[in-house]
Amino acid sequence: MIRKKLTVAVVTAPHVLQVKRFVDEEIQLTGFDGAYLQMVLSALDVDYEIVEPSDGEWGRKLPGGNWTGLVGMIQRGEADLTLGSVAFTSGRKQVVDMSTPCTVYGETFVIVHPGHDISNIAYLHALDTYSWICNFSILLIIPILFFIIVHRKISFGDMFLGALGSILKQPTIVNKMFPNWKWLLCVWLSFVTVICFCYTAGLSAILTVRIPKDTIKTFHQLALAVKERTHRVYITKGNFIAEYLELSNEDHLRIIGEEIIRNEWYFSIQDSGSGKYVNQYSVELEVRPQLELFYGNQAVMKKYIISDDNVGTTPFGFLISSNFSFKSKLNSIISRAASAGLYDKFFKASSLKAGLSSEIETPENERRHQLSMQALSGTFMLLCVGMSCSFIALLFELLYYNLYYRIRINVNK
């Protein structure tokens, strides 16, 4: 019996799907999509040939109604089957048939790591704004309370300086005017001890672990950056996500989609994961697993950040021609593979290989972080301001004393 030979259309990308052809015409498919496709073809028990679209695209609709890429090959009858990671969209469903979904993905973006921020007011970052407000409020309330207790026998200024000195770990003189209020003084000193320890620990953590700079983390922020023309959003050519975003009901997503299409921010599938289109002013938009495959391993996490924000979820699977005679068998194989977790197994294996063979330049291991003058400049500035104020106060005291002494001499004469 003559075995049916299927024509399988694929697009190749590193660690996703690559085709190795041998002298004896044997074909080996590698990458997580390649391994999955080869497993399906083996289970179908058919002969096959691998073809690639001349434009190297997934498939987008042209003004005349025809499609490019993989979708176009199925539409024109040039292929019977595609690889199993083509997105199922309503537009594609009108021109080609589809299998049972193999998986469901969400779309997100990757951006270059902005680096770390070395603040010259790091000593203020140990506590948040609310904590600073509470501490300053207590610093004002306690002197007032003690001022009332001693019946104004000690000035409010002395009380305030004493409370401030205790916070700054200066010795506290327990006055005999507090015989019945020592418990309140103990409560205050306990509070001061806890606050000092907390501030010291927080400041040590801030100075030891550097603070990352702010960057774009959500699609709302990305849309604002695209609207202000400070950033670009690149996708693989023929990717469905541009059309999906353009037709979205949410304004910020529609802005991104319209700008991608208008400016033609596309790149070849073969450049996926190369990092060429991810820099300080541009991001790469793709399904989350593929971004994690290329940018998510521990070695490159210090250079790139994958957003936690997602744009919906989309089913992915095989596109098949209308006369494909193995549809029910194909759907059965997909269901059994999903139950066995084979797709995830192939993906994890490819992720490991991608991490070991990544060509992305990664930063060298960070040397032990030491405090620099830039980190301590704010503290020295504060010290200089304090000493300057003290010096000015001293000058005023000397001037006042000399002036007062001369006036007193003139009066006595």
Sequence and secondary structure as in RCSB ss.txt:
>XXXX:A:sequence
MIRKKLTVAVVTAPHVLQVKRFVDEEIQLTGFDGAYLQMVLSALDVDYEIVEPSDGEWGRKLPGGNWTGLVGMIQ
RGEADLTLGSVAFTSGRKQVVDMSTPCTVYGETFVIVHPGHDISNIAYLHALDTYSWICNFSILLIIPILFFIIV
HRKISFGDMFLGALGSILKQPTIVNKMFPNWKWLLCVWLSFVTVICFCYTAGLSAILTVRIPKDTIKTFHQLALA
VKERTHRVYITKGNFIAEYLELSNEDHLRIIGEEIIRNEWYFSIQDSGSGKYVNQYSVELEVRPQLELFYGNQAV
MKKYIISDDNVGTTPFGFLISSNFSFKSKLNSIISRAASAGLYDKFFKASSLKAGLSSEIETPENERRHQLSMQA
LSGTFMLLCVGMSCSFIALLFELLYYNLYYRIRINVNK
>XXXX:A:secstr
    EEEEE   BTTTBEEEE TTS EEEESHHHHHHHHHHHHHT EEEEE  TT  S  B TTS B HHHHHHH
TTS SEE S EE  HHHHTTSEE S  EEEEEEEEEE   EE  TTGGGTTS HHHHHHHHHHHHHHHHHHHHHT
TTSS HHHHHHHHHHHHTT      TT TT HHHHHHHHHHHHHHHHHHHHHHHHHHHS EE     SHHHHHHH
HHTTS EEEEETT THHHHHHT SSHHHHHHHHHHHHHT EE GGGTTS TT BTTEEEEEEHHHHHHHH STTT
TTTEEE S  EEEEEEE EE TT TTHHHHHHHHHHHHHHTHHHHHHHHHHHHHHHS  S            HHH
HHHHHHHHHHHHHHHHHHHHHHHHHHHHHHHHHHHHH 
